Each structure stands twice: as structure tokens, then as C-alpha cells.
Amino acid sequence: MTLNMIEAAQTQVAALTLAAYQKAAAAGLLPSGGESVPAKVDIPKDAKNGDYATSYALAAAKALGKSPRDIAQTLADNMELEGTYFDKVELAGPGFLNFTLGQKWFGEVLSAVETQGQTYGQSGLGQGKRVMVEFVSANPTGPMHMGNARGGVLGDSLAAVLDRVGYDVWREFYVNDAGNQIHKFALSIDARYQQLLLGEDKVSFPEDGYQGEDIRELARLFWEEEGDAWLQRPEAERQDAMARFGLKINIPKMQADLRRYKIEYDQWFLESTLHESGYVQDTVDKLTAAGWTYEKEGALWLDTTGLLKKKYMAEGKTQEQVDKLDLKDDVLRRQNGFYTYFAADIAYHRNKLEVRGFDTAINIWGADHHGHVHRLQAALDGLGLDGSHRLVVVLMQMVNLLQDGQPVRMSKRTGKAIALRDLLDEVSVDAARFFFNSRSYTSGLDFDLALAVREDSENPVYYVQYAHARICSLIAKVVEAESVPVPAAGEVDAGLLNSPEELSLLKTIARFPEELKLAARDYDPSQVNRYLALLAGDFHRFYNAHRIKGETPALVQARLKLADTARSVLANGLSLLGVAAPEKM
């Protein structure tokens, strides 16, 4: 038995259509030549046009030399539906064949969910390919903030979806513990440390330093642990110690914040290891050996322009189109001998694809990084790693936080950022995860604090969780009142589930595996949120329209099984989002 009933129905429509054609051709009712015409199968938007439809007759008209309606009618006359998923087939429009599902299909929907349980929706789409999802990767110079909150749940939920559809998934956080931002971090702590000991009027603060209260706290902790002896140490030595001290405090805090947010990583990868091992230099040397670098004004540059031209031409752009682009080269090694962040980034992604052998590297980045995507892909192309195809970057739009309908301003530089831990003190982890994943990453997101804590149907996470809790309560009451357990799928007469509300609920339950495939294909786990809202709505409509207690024993069993099946899929989908499925609310 197949466990993807949408796929099974589409496959059967194609097979029935081909079998009907072969039967008609053998009887001389249709000419030869129709076997090679594909039977395209769709799901009509309007249920009045059946549950599935094929346009085979329209596609075969030229090959068979007959009108589509004549072909379709002949096929319908020769269609054998006995023992199939379908009760009837009808001719419609210019030559469509519309198929209506029957009891066998609906019964197998219940069986499919029962068989797979919490793994329902799994498939072989990923074919075991190794995929890394790198997400959040916030600078460890301050607390986790709102942007990290959206990227966190997007990356974590996407990883869960990819795992369910058959990919071998690895979750990673890239710790930028080297480079200019760490130098600025150290300067900021050092200035606050000196101000603490000498007075704020005696020590100026760096103009572009980190202004947050967390920097003052780190300086205070450093002073409490080390005293004032560091004032007499060389500046470079002092600042190196402060950077290491600050990272030792901040990184565990980040890990704790993300753990509270239900995010665990397979690895926290330190940028500093790339420099210390010489891997950044080795990567730059390989680009030089491949002819993609040059020296100018004492610095080493990447021929990004040449790499991008090659990339764009391979993607089908004309020379004229490429010439109009404002392409610029990038520095890999500065005059002072230090490698740039871009050089380290190239090395890190080379490590992903070449050393650790991931088939695909998926990065969740903020939309403000869009200019970096093609440059990095092109650099990997220059290393022979096919970065244009193997590096996928999901560019996430910004979040607007609202309080009482008014925007809450955020600025990490001024220290007024909304920290993730502060947000989770205001709203539940479940609400935060569901809300931040409620829209596609291509759209901006308004996070309404007031809505996130409401306990009514206007709050989408409450609406979905309440459906699950409502089913749990319902099942407990029915099992007690009727003295029957939830039956196995094979004990249910699916033909009794024939009302519009029951059929709609069953069809929505069957869609789950397809929704996961689409979410994986589009790197968009928000499709799971939308699906769960639809499933919850279908259940609520079913529940409001039909009784379970007091009906005939067979109908009680059928509806009880339907409700429990919906409960199972709701819990399944919520688990992919890292959201609880409560039994009581």
C-alpha cells in the first residue's frame, strides 16, 4: 500500500487512462499511436469537476486524428473502475475526463496515517543526499535578537522537513569568532573596562563600538574576575584577552537561548579554526593557482568580475547583459597580510562541499546579504566546486515587531535590539516559533505581540493547537461514553464518511505528504503552517456539523477514527515546526 494517497490517485488515473486506450485500440475504436501520449493528471480547483482530471484526450487529438471529446468519450466507455480508487469517470468540457474518488481511497488514507504514525509524510525525494542547513550564525558579540528568531525557526523547520522527505540533514551554526567584528568587540569591552576603572570622562568610547548594556556587563565581569592589573598590560594583549573572555561568556548564552527556543545543532563551527589550520590561506592559494587572483596596491584581489561573467554566461545571459552589470572585484588579503571575511567565507564553504562532502549547502541569510550570494557561488565555481548549484541561499526578509499596533524600533548598534530571551519572556516558545514561520521567507513579517498571547481563533498557533486539544478531549469523552477504543483503520467502514465535511477533512489529511514535498522543493517550511491551519479549520467544520456520540456503532467508529487521524497529522506537523501538540488547553 502506498503512503502518499495523492500520488497514488494520480498514478492510478494515468494507468486507467492508458488501459482504457489500449482496450479501445485493440477493439478498433481508436487508432494506434496513443501509447506515447502522456496522461497529465491534475486536481481540479472546483470539486464539481471531480477529484482528479486528465487532459489526455486533448493531448492525443493530433496523434489519433480525432476530436478530444470523441476520444474522451471512447475512453470513458472503456474505463474499468472495479476495485480502483474511483467510483466514476465523466466527460467534461472540450475533452477532460473527471474522476471521482470512492470508498477504497478514503479508507486507505486512514490506513496510511495509521501505518506511518509520526513519520507520516516521509518520502524518498531526497534520495539520502547529504544536506547542510546553516542558520542563525549570529556574531557572538551580543545577545540573540529578533532577526535571529526568524532565521532560527526557518532553518530548524526546513531541516526537519528535508529530513522527513529523505535527505541526510546536518544543522550547523557558524561562529564568527575572528575578524573585524571581534576586534571591535574587544575594543568596546576594553573601553568600558577602562571607563569603569578611570571614569567615563577619562576614556573615549570607539565611535563605531558596540553600545549595548551587555558590553558594560562583560567589562564589569572581566574586572571582577581579573581586577585592574590588565590596565598595565600591552593594549593588544589586553584586548585579545577581553575578546576571549567575552566569547567565553557570550557563546554559551547563545547556545542556551537557542536551546530554550528548541534549537539544537549538530555542530558549532568556529571561524577561527579555519585561520589557525591554514585552511583560509590554502583556499586562497588554490584560487591563485586557478588564475583567479591578482595583486594590486599591496593587496591580493579575487577576480570576482571574471568569475561572475563566466557564471552569468553559463546561466544564459548575453554578453551585452553581462557588460551592463556593475561588477566589482573583492579583496582576499589586505595590505597588512590579514585575510578578509570573504576569504574566510569561501574557505568555510569549500570545507562544507569539498572536505565534508555535503551534496548541497543551504544557508539562511538576511535579505541584506543578497549581494554576497552570487559572489560566493562564483568563487566556489572558481574552485571547481559548482557553487552555482550546490550552494543554496535562502534570503529571509525582515521582521517588524508590533506592540499595540505600533512598531517597536530595533537597533543592535545602539543596544536597543529586542533580545530573543526578552521576547520569549513575553510570548511562549510555541507562539514565537509558529509566528516567525507563518509567512514565506520572501515576505516581510509583522510579529504582533498582542496577537501572539491571545487565546482565541484569531491567534493562528492557538487555533491549531486548540484543534489538537479538542480532538484529544473528544476522543476521551467518546471512548468513555461508548465504551469503545479508537478502532484500527481496517475495522472502519470508510463509506460512512460521505458528508462534504468528512470528505474534505480526509482529502486534506491526504495532502500532507505532498505539502512536505513542496515545502522541501521551495525551501519554504511556512507551507506546513498554512497546511495545519487548513487542517484545523476542516476539523472544526467537521466537528461543528456532525455528532459522534449517540450515532450508530459503525458511524461512531468511523468518525472516531477520522478525528484521531486528524489529531495524528496535526501533532505530526506541529512537531516539524518544533511546536507542542497539547492534549488540554
N, C-alpha and C positions, 0 to 999 in steps of 0.2 A: 504493500500500500504506500502510495506517495504521501509525503507530509506537507507538500505545498499544493493545496487544492485548487488554487487559481491556475497554476502552471499545469496541473493535471487536466483541468477542464479545457484549457486552450489546446493542449496536445491532443486531447480526445476529439475536439471539434475538427482539427486538421485531419486526423486519422479517419473519422467518419466521412468527411467530405471526399477524401481520396478513395475510400472504399466504395462510396456511392457512385463516384465517377467510373471506377473500374467495373462495377456491376453494370452500369448503364452502357458503357462502351462495349462490354462483352455481349450485351443483348442487341447491339447495333443501334441503340438510341442516341448515342453521342459518338462523334468521330474520334480517332486516336489522336494523340498529341497533347493530352491534358495532364499526363502524369507529372510533367516537369514544371507545371504552373504552381507556385507556392500558394497555400491556402492561408492568407493573412487573417489572423483572428484578433478581434477587438472586443472590449467590454463597452456596450452602448451606454451613453450618458443617461438616457431615458430608459428606465426599466420596462416601459411599454414596448420597447423594441427587443425584448428578450434579455437574457443574461449574458449571452455571448453571440457574436455575429462574425460571419466570414464574407469577404468580398471576392471569393474565389471565382464566382461566375463572371464578374466584371473583368477580372484579370485574364480569364481564359477565353473571353469572347473572340478575340482576334485569332488565337491559335485554333479554335474549334469552328470558326466561321458561323457562329450562331449568336442570337441576341442574348444578353446576360439573363433576361427574365426566363427565356426558354431553357437555358442551361440550368438555372437555379431551380426551376420547376421540376425538371427531369431529375436533378439530384435529390430534391425533397421526396419525390415519388419513390426513389430507390434507396432512401436512407433507412437503415435498420437500427432502431434505438433500443431494442430489447436488451436489458442488462447494462445499459450505459448510464452515465450521469444525467441524461436528459430525458424529459418527458415528451417534448415535442419540438419540431422544427418548422418554421414558417417562412414563406417567401415574402419579401418586403421591398418596397421602393423599386429602384431600377434593376435589382438583381441580387440583393443581400439575402443571406439565409440567417435567420434569427433562431437561436437555440434557447430553450427554457429548461432550467435545472430541475431535477427531480429528487425524490427522497434519498436515493443512494448517495448522491453527492453531499447532501446536508448531513447525513449520518456519518460519512467519512470525515467531515470537518470536525465533528465531536471526537472521533477516534484519533485524528491526527494530533489534536491538542492533548488528549489523554496520553497518547503514546510518548510524546516528547516532553510533556510537562514544562519545566522551567527552561528547557532548551528549545522549545517550540520556536520556529523561525530560522533554525540553523540551516545552512546550505553549503554547497561546495564552491560557491562563487569565487572565493579567494584562492582555491587550489593549494592551500598550505604555503602560499608565498609569504616571505618574511617582510613585515612592515614595521618601521619605527614611527611612532607618533611622538614628536617632541612638542611639548606645550608648556605654557606659562613662561618658564625660563626667564623670570624677572631678575633684574640686577639685585644682588644681595646687599644693596646699600640702604635699604629702607624697608618698611613693612609692606606686606602684600596689599594690593589695592583693588579697586573696582574692576579695572581692565583685566587684572589677573583672574578675577572671579568669573568673568565671562569666558575667557580663554581656557580656564581650568575645566569647567564643566563641558565646554565644547570638545576639548581634546580628550577628556576622560570618557565621555559618552560615545564619541566617534571611535575610540579604541575598543570600547565594549561592543559596538555594532560590528566593526570589522572582524573582531574575534568570533562573533556569533555566525557570520556568513563565511567563515572558513579561512581567514587569514591567521598567520602566526604573528601575534602582535607584541610589540615591546614599547613600554611607556618610558619616556626619558625627560629629565629636567637638565638643561644646560646651564651650569653655574658660571656666570661671567666674573670670575674671581681674579681677573688680570686686566691690564689695560688702563685707559684714561679714567674711566669712571671709578675704579678702585683708588687711583691716585687722588682724585677729587674727594673721595670718601675719606681717605686718610688725612688730607689737608683740612677737611671740615672737622673731624674729630680732634685733630691737633689744635686747631684754633680754639675750639670750645674748651679743651683741656687747659690751654694757656690762659684763656679768659677766666676760667674757674679759679686758677691759682693767682693770677696777676691782676684781674679785674677786666671787665669788658671794654673799658675805655682805654686800656693799655695795649690791647691786641686787636688788630683789624681782622674782620672775617672775610674770607675769599668771596669776591663778587659773584662768582658762579658756584659757590659752595652749596651743600645741602643744608637747608634751613630748618628741617623738622626737629621737633622735640626729641625724637629718637636719637638724634646726633648728640644733643646735650646729655641724654641719659647714658649713652655709650661713654662719653667723656667722663662723666661722674663715676661710672663703674670702673673705668680704667684707673682713675685717681684713687678710688677706694682700694683697689687691688694692688696698685703699684706705687702709690704715693707721689711725691713731687720729684723724685730722682730723675725722671726722664726729661725734665727741663734742661738738664746739663748735658744730655746725650746729643750726638750729631743729629741734625734735622732728618736726614734720610733714614737713619737707623730708627729714630723715634716714630716716624710716620709708617715705616714698614711694620713695626710692632703694633701700632694702632690699627692698621689695616687688618692684620692677622687677628687681633683681638676682636675687632668689630665683626669680622666674618664668623668667628667662633661663636659669637652671640647671635648674629642675625640668621645664619643658615639653619640652625636648629629651630628658631622661631618660625621660619618659613615652612619647614617640614611639619611643625606642629599645627600651623594654621591650615595647611593643605590636608593634613590628616583629619583635622576637625571637619573639613569640607568633603571628607570621604574620598580623598585622592591619595593613592599610593603609587610610587614609581618603581620600575624595575631597577633604575639607576639614576643617581645624581652625578652627572658627568662634569668634572672640573676643567674649565678652560686652561687653567694653569698647567695641567698635566701635558697639554699639547706643546706648550713652550718649553717646559722642563725636559721633556723627552727629545726635543729637537725636531718634533714632527712638523711644526709650522715651517721651520727652515727647510726641511726636506721637501715639503709640499711646494714651496716657492721655487726651490731648485728644480723640481720636476717641470713646473711651468716654464722656467727659463730654458731647460733642455728642449722643451717642445717648441721653443721660439716665440713664446707669448709674453715675454717681458723685455724691458729696455731700461737703461739708466738715463736720468735727466736731473740736473741740479743736485747731484749727490744722493738722490733717492732712487729706489727701484720701483718701476711702474708696471702695472699689468696692461697689456694691450686690449683693454675691455672693448674698445671700438671695433677692433678687428674680430674679436670673438663674437660680439653681438651681431655684426654684419653677417658672419657665417651662419649664426643661429637663425636669424630672421630670413635669410635667403633660403635656408633649408626648410623653413616653415611656409614658404610660398610667397613671401614679399618680393616685389620687384626691386631692381637696383634703384630706380627713381624713388620709390617709397623709402628705402633704407637711407638714401642720401639726404632725405628731408628730416631724418631723426636727429635730435640733439644728443649725440653720443659722446661720452667722455671716458677717459681712462682713469684708473684708480691706483693710488699709491699702495704698495705692498710692504715696503720697508722704508722708513723715514731716514732723513739725513743723519739722525742720531743713532741709527742702527736698530731701532726698535721696530718690530713688526706691527702693522695696523690691525684693527679689529677685523677688517675684511680678510686679511691674510689668515688670521686665526679661524675665521668662519669657513673659509674654503677648506682649510685643513680638517676642521671638525666634520664637515660633510664628506670629505674624502674618506675619513675614518669610518663614517657610517656605511658608505657604499662599497669601499674597497677592502678595508681591514675587517669590518664586522659582517660584511656581505649582505646587508639588507637589500631586498629587491627594490623597495620603494622607501623613501624618507618623506614623511609628511610633517610639515611644520605649521603650527598655528601661530600666526603673527597678526599684529595690529595693522590696520589698513594704512597707517602712516609709513609702513615699511615697503610699500608697493614698488618703489623704485629700486629696491635691493634684489627683488626676485629674479629678474632676467639676468642681472649681472652675475649673481651667484650660480645660476644654472649654466650660463655661458662659461664661467670659469671651470666648472666641473666638466663641461664638454671638452674644454681645452686639455683636461687631464685624461680624456678618453673614457669618462665615466657616464656619459649620456645623461647629464644632469637635466637636460630639457625634458626628459621623460621620467626619470627616476626620482627627481626632486619635485614634490607637490607642495605648494604653499597655499594654505587656506588663509585668506586675508579677511580678518574679522573687523567689522565696523564698531564704532564707539558706543558706549553706554551713557545714557543720560539718567541720572538719579533724580527722582522727584520726591518732594515732601510736601504734602498738602497742595499738590498741583504746581508747586514752584520748583524750579531746578536747584539742586544743591551743587554749588560750584566746587570743582576739584582742581587742585594743582599740587602735584608731587613736589615741585621745586620750592614752593612756599611752605610746605609742611601741612597743608590743609587737605591732603588727599583723604578720601574715605577709606580707611583701612578695612581689609577683609574681616579681621577679627571684630571690628566695631560693627560692621554690617551684620555679622552673624549673632551679635548680641541683640540686634533689633528684630531680625526675622529668623525663622528656622532654617536649618541647612536644607531641608527638603524644599522649602519655598524658594530659597536662593538658587538651588540647582535647577529647579523646574523653570523659574522665570528667566534665568540667564540663557537657557537653551530653548526658549519658547519661540524665537524667530530665527530665520536663516542668518548665517554669518554675513551674508551680503547686505543685510539691512541693519540700520541703526536700531538700538533697543532703548525704550523708556522703561526704567525699573521704578515702579510706583510702590514706595514703602508702605503706604496706607493699604493698597490693594493686597499686597503680599501677606498681610496679617489678618485679612478679613476671613471670616468663617461662613462663607455663602458661595453660591454658584458663580458669582462674578469673579471669584478667585480661581484661576484655572487649576492650580495644583490641589486646592481643596475639593473642587468639583470631581477630579479624577480619583483622588484618594477616598472621597466620600462614597463614590460608586463601589469601590472595593469593600469598604467597611459595611456598606448597606447590604451587599451580597452576602458577606460573612454572617451578618445578623439574620438575614432572611433564611439562609440555609440552616442555621442553628434552630430557628423557630419552626421551620417546616419539618426538619428531621425529628424534632421533639413532638410536634403535634401529630404527624402522620406515622411516627414510629418506623420510618424507612431511612436508610442511609442514602447518600448520593450514589446513584447507580453507575455501573460501568456503561460505556458507550454502546457496547453490544447488546445491552438489556433495554435500550431505549427505542421506541418507535418514532423515528425522526419525521415520519409522515404526519404526526400530530402537530408538529411545529410549522404551521402553514399560514399563520396570520402575517400581514405586512410587517409588523414589528418584530416578530420572531425571525422571519426570513432575512430582514435587514440586518439584524444582530448577527445571525450566522454568517452572512456574506462579509460583514465587517471583520468578524473573527478570522475568517479565511484569508483576509488581506494581509495579515501581519507579516508573513514571510516575504511577500512582495515589497511591503513598505521598508523592511530592513535592507533588501537589495537596493532599493532606490536611495535610501539614506547612505549606504556604503558607496554607491556609484557617484553620488553628488557630494560626498564628504559633508553631509548635512544631517546630523542626528536630530535636529528640530522636527524632522518629519515624524519621529517617534512621538514627540509631544502632541503634534496635531492629530496623529492617529489615535492616541489614547483619549484625547478629548472627544473625538468622534465615537469611539467605542463606548465611553462613559455615557455619552448622550443617547446612543442607541439602547444601552441597557436601561437607562432611566425611562425612556419612552416605552420599552417593553414592560417594565415593572409597573408603570402607571396605567397601562392598558389591560394587563392580564393578571388574574389571580393565580396563585399556586396552591395554597391551602384550600381544601374543600372540593377540589376538582376530582375527576375520576383517577384511580390509582395510576393508570398508564400516562395520563396527562401530567399528573403531579411529578412522576419520574422524569418525563421528557423536559418539562420546564425547569425542574430542579437541576438536571444535568446541563441545560443551556445556561442557567445562571452561574453554575460552578465553572463552566468552561470560560465564560466571560471573565469571571474572577481570576482564573488562572492566567489568562492573557494580560489582564490589567497588571497583575503582580509581575509578570514576565517583563512587560515593557517598562514599568517603573524601575525594576532592578537594573535595566540597561542604563537608565538615567541616574542611577545612584540615589533614588528616592524611595522612601519606605512605602510599603503597602499595608496600612494599619487595618486591624480587624475591628477596632472600635474607634469612634470619633465623637 
